[in-house]
Amino acid sequence: MSCIYAKANSNNDIMCLSTIPITNETKEQTAASTIVAATTTTTTTTPPTCSSSQCVLNRSSSSLPATQRLQTDCNGNNNEVNQNSIKKRKQQNILNGEEQQQQQQQQQQQQQHVQTKCLDDNLGYKEENAVYKELIKAKELLMPANITEETLDREEHQPKIRWLDLMAQLFLHVGGLYGFYLLFSAKLLTFLWVIVIIWVSGIGITAGAHRLWSHKSYNASLTLRILLMFLFTIAGQRDAYTWALDHRIHHKFSETDADPHNAKRGFFFAHVGWLFLTPHPNVVEKRKIIDMSDLERDPVVMFQRRWFIPLFAICSIGLPALIPWLQWDESLWRSFWINFNMRFCCTLNVAFFVNSVAHMWGRKPYDKNISPVESPMVSFLALGEGWHNYHHVFPWDYKTGEFGNYKLNVTTAFIDICAKFGLANGRKLVSCDMIKRRALKCGDGSRFLTDEFAHKNQVWGYGDKDLLPEDLQELNKMTK
């Protein structure tokens, strides 16, 4: 017999209300329907079938409510319970998936290693700037994993072209090429004159605007400051106050959005693009917090700042072009394009090689975690300004390089000569021990390629007398 309908009684037992006899034909039909139900993708709910002896189930055998026991099959399995368990498993899988995603995001955040500068605290060197690390952590928590600084920069800041500045740069560079063409037909004295003007105006940039007014790496007398201001005005690279302000920002916030000529924005931008594109808002903000009180107290700097336009017209345009015309009858037309445009382009691009080339290709003997590099070529062209990795690590050193010779550092020779005549004093230096400590701790190792100091800490193995005590102590702890 088989139940065709079941109902729960008052005692929550399932009772058969009607039965039908089970024949061989019925068994075959039941088996066939079972196979069909198992193979179909969609299921339908049918009344359970069971033998008459199994229609009444013991209440103590199941704690399920009556509404669920109505669907209990002959083997005592509960379909709804199975469905609930499947749902719970799905929910658990979803929760597990979310936990895995969270773990992956945490791992990605942990893998985002921020290399920070090694900082000199005059007592030793810190591998990381704690304040900077906290800022980076806060930024990573607030910033989604798929958003990068470059993405935000592109979305938030779209630089605009300053057309007047762009036209000025085009005039200077196109005119510079024309002046270079005219140089082949100029007199020999004109050729020598433009070389002298390029060299002395370069000294005005390196010894004046850079090492003196930007970094205060030495002290200069009033006579020397006036001379350097005159030479720097010939170079024509804005007034010394503005030049020093942007350079201090460049060192303080190097390779960030606050860097006026951030090398991470590409070679062209770092070299010349920043001159005719609107600055990043961070640059504008940081200009307000840089201390410039020392230059504001310097009457020479403030005089040039106030009268820069007429001084530029006289020193950078008038005198270089008029002297060849008046003294050795050079063509005024030829003299102008050679001694202004061509000369201006040479000093401008050589000076900006420091911002571009010296931030991209070269060795990093003193700090491998920063972009500036050592570039002998730039040092030769820029009168000693190419030892840029050293300079960013020790910006107060008046030599801007470790080497004491003058072969690739003409500016250092100029300052030393001025010091012998009493025009300069207070030249700031870095001790050899400080340089070696910094290079060992943060450098890329290239400084010691030919230095005997590199082999002092080398050992042949356990038992070597040169094994450092702290290393030996740690080694003994790890020995099994």
N, C-alpha and C positions, 0 to 999 in steps of 0.2 A: 504494500500500500504506500501511497505517497500523498503528502499534504498538498492541497491546492490553495489553501488560504489559512493563515495563522493569525492568532490574536492573543494579546497578553491579558491574563486574568488579573484579579485584584491582588494576588500574591506575586505579581510580576513574573509569572511563569507563562511560557508560550504554549498555546493550545491549538490543536488542529481543529478547524471547524468543518472541514470537508476533506475526504480522501478519495483517491482513485486507485484502482488496482494497477499493479505494475506488471506489464506483460513484456515479452521479448521485443515486440514492436515498439512499445513505449521506451524501453531501454535504448534501442537503436536510435530512436528519434532524439532522446535526451542526450545521448553521446554525440550525435551529429550536431545538435544545437550547441553543445559545449565547445566542440571544435571550431565551429563558425564564430562563436563569441570570442574565442581566444585569438583568432586570426584577424578579426576586423579591427580597424583603428579606432572606431567609436564604439562605446559600450552602452548598453541599455540596462536599466534596473528591472529585474524580473523577480517574481515571488520565489522564495527559496523552496526547494523540494527536499523532502526527507522521508524516511520510513516512518510508519505510524508509531513504532516503538521509540522513535527519537523525537517525536513532536513535542513531547512534554520534557522540558529541560529543568534540571534541578536549579532552584534559585540560588543555592549556595555555590554553584559552579561558576557563576558569573556575577560580577558586581555592576554590570552595565545597566543603564536604564532601559525601560521597556521599549522605547522608540528605537533604540539601537539594536536590541535583541531581536526585533522583528526581522532584521536583515541578516541575522546570523545564519550561516550555512550549516550543512549537516556535520561538518568537522569542527564546529564551534568557532570558526574564524569570523572575525567581524570586519565587514568591508569598510564601514565608516571609520573604524579605528585605523585600518590600513591607510585610508586616504588621509586621515589626520597625521599619521606618522610620516607619510610622504610629504605633506605640506611642511611639517616641522623640519624634515631633512632639507627641503628646498630653502626654507628660511635660514637654516643653519649654514647651508652652502653660501647663501647670499651674504650672511654675516662674516663667514670665513673669507669670502672674496673681498669684502670691504676691509677686513683686517689686513689682508695681504696687500691691498692697495695702500693702506696707511703705512704699513711697514716699508713698502717700496718708496713711498714719498719721503719717509724719514731717512732711509738709506741714501736717497738722492741728495737730500739736504746735507747729510753728513759727508758725502763725497765731494761737495762743493768746498774745496779747500781754498781759503783766502790767504795768499802769501802777503805778508806785511813786511815792512821795512825793519831792518835791524837798527835799533835806535841807540845812540850813544848817550848814556846818562852820567858820563864823566867818572863813573865808578866801575863800569862794565858795559856790557851790551845786552839789550833785551831782544829776544828773537821776535817778539810780537808786541804790537801796541794794544794794550788792553782795552782802551776806550774805543779804538777803531774796531776791534773784534766785536765788542758789544753792539756797536752800530750795525755791523754787518749781520750779526745774528738777528737783530730786530728787523732789518730789511728783508732777510730771508723768510722770516715768519709772516711778514705782511705781504710779501710778493709771491704770487703763484709760481709753481715750478716751471711752467711753460713761458713765463715772462722773463726776459733778460733786460739788462741795463740798456743794451743797444736798441731793443724794441721800444722801451719807454722813451729813450732819447729821440728815436725817429717819430714816435707818436706825439710827444709833448713839445719838442723843439724842432721846427723846420726853419733853418737859417735863410734869411733873405739877402739878396744881393744889394750891396750899397753901390749904386751905379756910378756915383761920382768917384769913389775910390777905385772901382774897376777901370773906369776910363783913365784915371791917373796911372794905374799900373800898366795898362796897355800902351799908353804914350811913352812911359819910361822904357819898357822892354822893346817895343818896336823901334823907338828912337835909339835905344842902345845897340841894336843890331845894325842900324844905319851908321851909327858912330863907329862901330867896329869896322865897317866897310871903308869909311873915310880915313881910318887910321893908317891904311896902307899908302895913302897919298899925302899924309901929313909930314911935317918936318920932324927930324930926329929929336929936337928939343921938346916938341909937343909930346912925342911918345914918352920921353923920360919924365916930362912934367906930370903926365897922367899917372904914371907908376908911383911917383912921389905922393901925389894927392891921395891915391888909393891907400898907400901905406900909412900916412900920417892920420888920415880920417879913421882908418882901422884902429890905430892906437887910441883915438878918442873914444871908440866904442868899447874896446876891451879893457884898457886901463882906467877909463873914466866912467862911462855909464854902467859897465858891468862890475868890475872888481872893486871900484871905489864907492859909487853911489848905490848900487844894488845890494852889495854884500858887505860893505864896510870892512873889507879885508885888510885895509891899511889906512893910514892917515896922510892927508896931503895938505901942503901949505896953500895959502891963498894964491900965490903965484902959479903953482902947479894946477890948482883947480880951475883958474881962469884959462890957462893954456889948454887943459883937457876939454873944457867947455867949448872953446873955439874949435878945436879939432873935431869934437863930436858934432857940432853944428854943421861943419863941412859935410859930414856923412849924411846928414839930413834925415835921420831916422827918428823923427819926432823930438820933442823936448826930453831932457834927461829925467825929469820927474815922472812923466808918463811911462817912459821906457823902463825905469827902475820899478815902478809900481807893477807893471805887467810881469816883469821878471821875478819879482818877489812872489807874486801869485803863482807863477809857473813852478817855482821851487816848493812852495808851501802845499800846493794841490796838484802836483805833477801827475799827468796821465788821467785826470778826472775831467768831468764836465766844467769844473772851475778853472781848468788850465786854458789860458787864452789860445795857445797853439797846441792843443792836445794831439800827440802823435798817434793815438789810437783811432783817430778819425781819418787817418790816411796820410800818405806822403805829401800830396798836393796841399791839403789843408794845413798841415804843420809847417810847410815851407812858405807858402804865399797866400793860400786861400783865406786864411784867417784875417788877412788885411782888408779884404773887400766883402766879407760876409758878416752879418750881424752876430755879435757874440752870444754865447749861451747865457741864459738868465743867471746861472750860478756865477759866471765870471763877473757880471755886473754887481751881484750881491757881495762877492768876496772882495771886490775893490774897496768896499766901504769899511772893511774891518782890518785891512793891512795897515800897520803903523808906519806912517810916513813923516812923523814929527821931526826926525833928524834932518830930512831934506827940506822940510818947511822952515827950518832954522838956518839953512844955508843960503846966504844972499846970492851967491853965484847961480845956484840952481833956480831960485825963484826969479831972478832977473831974466835968465834965458827963457823960462816958462812964460813970462809975461810978454816978452818981446820976440817970441820965436819966429813969427812970420817975417818981419823985416830982417832979422838976423839970418834966417835961412836964405832969403833972397840975395843978401850980400855975400855971405860966406860960402854957400853951396852952389849958387848959380853965377853970381857976378864975378867974383875974384878968380875962380878957376878958369872961366872962359875969357876974361878980359886980359889977364896977364900975358898969355901967349900972343894975343893980338897986338898988345902994346909993346912988348919987349922984343919979339923976333918976327914980327909981321906975319904971323899965322892968320889964315882966313878966319874971320869971326864966326862965319857959318860953320866951318869945319871944327873950330875950337869949341863951339857950344855943344855940338852933338857928341864930340869925343869926351870933353872934360866935364860935361854934366850928365848926359844920358848914359853914355857907356860906362863912365866911372861910377855913377850912382847905382847902375844895375850890378856892377861887379861887387861893390861893397855890400849891397843889399842881399844878394844871393849867397855870397860867402858867409855872411853873418847868419843867414837863415839855414845854412847847412847844419849848423849846430842844433837847430830845432828839429830838423828832419833826419838827415843822415846819421847824426850822432845820437839819435834815439832809436835806431833801427838795426844797424848792421855793425857788429863788432863784439869784442870781448867784454866780460863783466868781472874783472878781477876783484872788485871790492864789495859788490852787492849784486848777486845774481837775481834778486827779486824785484829789481826795478828795470825800467826800459833803457835809460841812458847807457851808452857803450863807450869804449875807448876807440878813437878813430885818428890814427896818425895823419891821414890825408887831410882831415878837417883841421887838425892842429897846425899843419903846415900852411894851409890857406888862410886860416882865421887867427894867425899869430899866437897860437898856443891854447885855443879854446876847445880843442877836440878831445881832451882827456875828460870826457863828460861823465863817465861812471864815477871816477874819483871826485869830480867836482860836485855831483849831487850828494855824495856821501859826506864830503867835507867842504861845504860851500864857503866857509870862512877862510880857507887857505888862499893866500894872495897869489900863489903860483898856479892854482887850479889844476895841479898835477903833481904826481909824486916825484918825478925826476927833477934833479937840480940843474941839469944842463940847459943851455939856451938854444939848442939846435932847432927844436920844434916848439919853442915857447919864447918868442921875441918879446912879448909883453912883460914877462917876468924880468928879462934883461933891462927893459926900459925902466921899470919900477926900481930895480936895484941901483941903476945909475942915478936916478933921481934921489934915492936914499943917500948915496955917497956925497951928493951935493947939498944935502940937508933939506931937500924939498919933500921928502917922504919919510915917514917913520911909523912905528907901531905895526910892522908887517906881521900878520898872524900866520902861524905855521901849525903843522900836525906832527907829533912825534912819530918816530919810526915804529916804536912799540905799538902805538895806537893803530897805525896803518896795518901792521902785521896781524894784530888781534882781529881787526875788522875783516881783513881778507881771509883769514882762517875760518872765521865764524860764518861769514855771509858770502864770500866770493865764489866764483866758479872754478877756482884752482889754477887759472892761467897765470896768475902773478908769480907762482912758484915754479914755473917750468924750468928756469935756469937759476933758481935761488937756492943756495945751500941750506937756507933755513927750512926748506921743505923736507929735508932728510933728517932733521934733528929728532923728530918724533917717530921715525920709522923703527920698527923692531923686527927681529928675526923670528920671534915666537915666545912661548912661555919661558920665563927665566931670564929674558934680556934685561940688563940693568937699566935700560932706558924706558922700560914699561912704566907708564904713569902710575903713581900710587893709587889713585882713585879707580883706575882701570883694573889694577891688580886686585884690589879689594872686591870689586864687583865680580871679577873672574873667579875668585876663590868661592864666592857665594854660589855661583852657577855650576861649579865643578861637582859632578856626581861621584 
